[in-house]
Amino acid sequence: EWPATPNGMVPVAEEVDIDLAPEVLVPSAYIPSPTCADLIMAVREGPVDEMRVLILRGPRGVGKTTSGIWACNALADRIQEDDPTALPLIAAVVRDTWVNLERTTLKSFEQARRKGLELTFLDSRRQAIIGPEDNPFVHFYFFGLDKPEDAEKLQGFECGLIWPEEVAPAAGVSGGISASVIIGGTSIRQPGVPPRLLMTMNPPDKNHWSLKVEDYLANAGLKRLKVHHFVMDAREKSAHFLALAKMTEATDPETAKKWREAAEAF
């Protein structure tokens, strides 16, 4: 069984190979919900030569993209401790179209910046970095797969982490991304960086390839890896806000009130 997180909630999971730390340290401007905190720690930890495939599924608005941003930041923090010369972490963020990437993914990046993350957009918002421009911590490259040539740009792109969002088709959300584009075309290889395939997505159809990603990875010849599926309930975010309200009501009633209002609004 998975251990309960510090506030007593237990994430839903189909795989149990990854040991999670009991806590995850993030800036106070972002306090992750239990499942998001476990995802962040799973991205950060593990042997440097072990590839981890980490899939976070949940409904819209529960904080999946934001947790992915902070997961990349946490991995970079681990790299800085292990081998600072390996920085910056190179991360490829992929959506089915550039329009969808701008409409949803980049808005989450903008929100993280407003909350205090030192993030700068580059190259007409086709790249972004965390940290100073002359010594970045994380370097994101954004890919919208509108045309075949866009997918070709992704082919062979070397990075330490690839992060496809919304790989499953969903009306009004995504046209989906094929397994061959993600698994067959990108080289998840960066010296000194634990390789990561991170997917954040709405719940897919029961036959979607993301639910059988282990088979696709095996066919691609990837052996030393661990796969884990995280599932967020629609109620987790509001429950998280209420827990934060309870934690702060004695020392900071005004902040507690805002957390309760956020829970009600969600």
Disulfide bonds with the S-S distance in Angstrom:
none
